[in-house]
Amino acid sequence: PPSRAPDAEPAAPPGRPTAASAPVAASASAALPARPPREPADGEEIAVIGMSGRYPMAADNDAFWANLLAGRDCVTEVPADRWDHSRYLGDDEETPGTTYARWGGFIDDVDRFDARFFNISPHDAELMDPQQRIFLEASWAALEDAGYTPDRIRRTAAGRARKDAGVFVGVTYGEYQAYVDVPIAGYWAVANRVSYQLGFNGPSMAVDTACSSSLTALHLACESLRRGESAYAVAGGVNVTIHPGKYLLLGSGRWASTDGRCRTFGAGGDGYVPGEGVVSLLLKPLADARRDGDRVYGVIRATAVNQDGRTNGFTVPNPNAQAELVHEALVTAGIDARSVGYVEAHGTGTALGDPIEVSALTRAFRRFTGDRGYCAIGSAKSGIGHLEAAAGAAGVAKVLLQLTHRTIAPSLHADPPNPAIDFADSPFAVAREARPWPAGPDGAPRLAAVSSFGAGGSNAHLILAEAADADGPSAGLPAGPWLIRISARRPERLAEQVAALRAFLVSERGADTPLRDVAWTLAVGRESFEHRLALVAGSHEEAVAALDAFAAGRPHERSHTGEVPAHQSRGGETAPDRDYLRALLDQGRLTRLAELWTQGWVVDWEALHDTRSGSVVSLPTYPFARDRYWIDPATFGRATDPTAPTVPTAVPAGPARTTARAVAPAPEPAPVPAPEDDPRADLVHRVRLIFSDMTRQPVEELHEDSDFLDFGFDSVVVVRMLNRLMKSYGVRIPAASIEECHTIGSFADYVVAGGYVTGGDEGGQDEDARAVARILAAPALRPEKITRPEPFPIESVFVTGVTGVLGGRLLHDLLTETSARVTCLIRGEDEERARERVRYFLGVYDEEGLLAEECERRVSVVLGDVGEERMGLSTEAWERLAADVDVTLHAAARTTLVSFYDALAPVNVDGTRRVIDFALATRHRYLVYISSFSALGDWQLGANRPFTEDDLELGQGYDHLPYQETKYHAEKLIRAASEQGLMWNVFRPGNIMGAADTGRYPFREVTVKGVYYDLFKTAVETGWYMEAPTHWDVSPVDYVSAAILHLALRRPAYRETYHLTNPDIRSLSDVYRMVGDYGYDIRPLSVLEFHRHAADKLFRAPGTDTPYESQMVEMVQYGVEIWGPEHYELSTYADSAYTRGILRAAGVDCPPIDELVRRYLEHCVKIGYLPAPTRPERAASEVAEPSLGEDR
């Protein structure tokens, strides 16, 4: 915005307008008693120090002001690039899928965003609601407009011992999710995204009170600042219309204007006109702003909110509530209504709402004065439409611009006036033309009020005052020259920065702005990015000449350019360096300072000066790239039907894509052949292709210096990338490679230097490793099933993983149900300690010690590890053991919630290969493998058909699922070994929990209980649980073990796969309701709310203020951040009908889940894992629910 306009001459109050023919008798002719105004206490006044916005037909506040001043109507028909609105037009509201509403105020580039600027990957940017992106960019611009970087905000806040900044944003619609039928457009993320990207730790919240959302957000921000919750606040609102659903709704309710005119205070208004926009304001206590020398647009003297309560209808306003609200704000602000010169009204242009609003304002003002026609009134809605969630903030922006220019802009479409409003008997006159805004008596500051009323009766009002002129920097500052510095994330952005600054300097406003202030603002209020230009100039003309030289590619003697890799500094951070920089400044060697900065030196320009060396002024803010990001419905398997009348063909229009469904594995990039002697070149090429595929960044923009951090890589994305690269080569690459090396080039150097990739597609693998890689790369074999006349005779059993939940129960059942000798492979160096661990796990299920003697007689221990060659045994011991074994039960596995594939594969895949080799050397060549129902990867995470025992290749993917992928690979290795004569059976258990009869479970030794008991404990201790329809299995360990022994040892069928999941199909919400029915007071949170509580550490440990931590909390946070909330809303389950039919005939049954949950809770209370329930369990008849799936 321009510098403040000169004062207009004091003017007489405007003349009284002609009275309407049918006025409302809502205002009194004399003043009513009023509470006396009071002066705001120190710290209550809030300064607006930064402002940014986008509005219909206006990309910034300068353009917005030009449109306001010109009285331009910015409403249009729905643009063709949103959707084909002609498909929905119709005048009959009874016809489904049609609407008469066609008008609105629309902003440009709603689908565009500079993801690279914020280090957000293109993939993640596509998943972000456009309102997140737009408000994020606007908030950055507001900071720059105020002359602040996020670091400067943190630094000054720390000096006051406060949190840095809160974020408060009004947002009402989440239309983006309409394209995928998945709730990806959470309002919370609009505010939280700003806090996250800018690193702010103050309160962060989205506000939805309908049309009053953004003004209510401003109220909350001001109150937060007054309480000292943070030093700054970003506040505003955002609203976009990207789906025709809103227009269908407005048409069905006859709420929209029929002719596209918002007739605020005018006759003929029959509805409102929706509009889009974003406004972000940077706020700060006025006293702090004065001390810091901030430029102040205006001062918020008071805010107030209330509710209509009961009226004649849910959306019918309450004039009494509105009047009380306005009066409360005036009293709080300490002002007399007679001193208010302008009211920015809610003014939606409806026949009912406008008269009520004017009546309420009149009633409030009459408690101070009986004067008439002295206060101008208008509404930005008349020109840009109703910005809904952003409307109140847009009204504030308009008033701030009017204060800056000391001019009242016209309000449109008020002629002829609404006959139900008696302006002649009110304090107000509609501002029909632009006119000067005179100061108050004796030069008192101009005062204005802003109203915003929600459709459901939530109201907000704000009092704004003109800011007194602040003292500039002390006199005697150097006359120049000055160092002008500009930087950007990309070269073309730097060129646009230069063009924008040049245009400003040659403009009328720029010519009036001291170059000293331009230099100071750019020094303290802009980040230092990779592409840099610094110049030294003593005048506007010199600066323009240097900028012109840069634009033309010509060298200039007093300017320097440079490119500095992100996250790198080349000096300036040590005390001697800082002393050197200060000496350069003191000596006036600005050109050398410019050169060092463009070379990558860190320069704290504010600390370099002893005192403030200029004033912050409004300059062009960062020119964000306009790259298109839009969600592809096919990514979610929710492709829209273009013939359906309720879904637009494209919003905005764009090239169609053929992205595979989300659950399908991502195709591995086929590398361009590289020279045999240059494995590094091949590696770099593969990394670029994978990098591009994961982030959707064009591969041509990726080079060896590309930093993973610049593209939004976090620990989750790193896991995915490394797993895919290892699969591409069929090798193991340590996770430290990416943790230590952040660029493509340095990562390639690390991998090649470490010998992890040595050339060719298979690196340095031996023949065995290449054979395994070929098996894992090919589809799984489907060998024929084998049925023998009799089961294999079993006298000796070899077991891995006996010191686990299932392994201990298998040992228990082998001792009770068979006479076989059992050899257990145990990791460790001391055989007696190993035996102690075996006895502990057996004792969990043998509480009375009845099997102790049998264990000593029949169980032997062998020290070893499936993660080592020959399982850690000598060749002689290995051969001797194999010769004595009839069946190998392989239950050993490494599990962890979040890990790399290469951290799990040495045990889960390579270990299985070693066990296969061992089993092939045993008497019957027979292997029983304990897999998992999760081996089908992300097939379970979508709305897919239940998978059967015969399924293994369904096109599933394993991104972020390394444990599941190791189980899938192990099953493939076992099937492939059929060609070597391996006899096998594979078992896929579900979520294995305690024994059905006793509830007992080895809590002491088992650490990963995140998906089992920990979900009980988290709900009980926090009082909250996650309401989620995802299928949730609960399988008792004794059922799983009994089923394995029957199917593996008593049934003469081999090379089969069995599902050992509970046939009682339930959801996670069902399980939690069972916990509640047991007697615990727990309440539901939506998936998004649970995730927000987890991410923001809002859960509390019992009886403390310490953030609650648990595996359940970690699991949900991880799951939502990886797959989105749909991970817990869409799922399928393992179809166990084939397995159940066999077991039912043998009398092996699985109890229903409600019985199991009660038994487990009883046991948890008994051992002190959970507290006793707070109320008695309800009768079983009250809690029984029908199964969702298979009959028992």
Secondary structure, 3 states (H helix, E strand, C coil): CCCCCCCCCCCCCCCCCCCCCCCCCCCCCCCCCCCCCCCCCCCCCEEEEEEEEEECCECCHHHHHHHHHHCCCCCEECCCCCCCHHHCECCCCCCCCCECCCEEECCCCCCEECCCCCCCCHHHHHHCCHHHHHHHHHHHHHHHHHCCCHHHHHHHHHHCCCCCEEEEEECCCCHHHHHCCCCCCCCHHHHHHHHHHHCCCCCEEEECCHHHHHHHHHHHHHHHHHCCCCCEEEEEEEECCCCCHHHHHHHHCCCECCCCCCCCCECCCECECEECEEEEEEEEEHHHHHHHCCCCCEEEEEEEEEECCCCCCCCCCCHHHHHHHHHHHHHHHCCCHHHCCEEECCCCCECCHHHHHHHHHHHHHCCCCCCCCCEEEECCHHHHCECHHHHHHHHHHHHHHHHHHCEECCCCCCCCECCCCCHHHCCEEECCCCEECCCCHHHCCCEEEEEEECCCCEEEEEEEECCCCCCCCCCCCCCCCEEEEEEECCHHHHHHHHHHHHHHHHCHHHHCCCHHHHHHHHHHCCCCCCEEEEEEECCHHHHHHHHHHHHHCCCCCCEEEEECCCCCCCCCCCHHHHHHHHHHHHCCCHHHHHHHHHCCCCCCHHHHCCCCCCCCCCCCCCCCCCEECCCCHHHHCCCCCCCCCCCCCCCCCCCCCCCCCCCCCCCCCCCCCCCCCCHHHHHHHHHHHHHHHHHCCCHHHCCCCCEHHHHCCCHHHHHHHHHHHHHHHCCCCCCHHHHHCCEHHHHHHHHHHCCCCCCCCCCCCCHHHHHHHHHHHCCCCCCCCEECCCCCCCCEEEEECCCCHHHHHHHHHHHHHCCCEEEEEECCCCHHHHHHHHHHHHHHHCCCCCCHHHHHHHEEEEECCCCCHHHHCCHHHHHHHHHCCCEEEECCCCCCCCCCHHHHHHHHCHHHHHHHHHHHCCCCCEEEEECCHHHHHHHHHCCCCCECCCCCCCCCCCCCCHHHHHHHHHHHHHHHHHHHCCEEEEEEECCEECCCCCCCCCCCCCCCCCCCHHHHHHHHHHCEEECCCCEECCEEHHHHHHHHHHHHHHCCEECEEEEECCCCCEEHHHHHHHHHHHCCCCEEECHHHHHHHHHCCCCECCCCCCECCCHHHHHHHHHHHHHCHHHHCCCCCECCHHHHHHHHHCCCCCCCHHHHHHHHHHHHHHCCCCCCCCCCCCCHHHHCCCCCCCCC
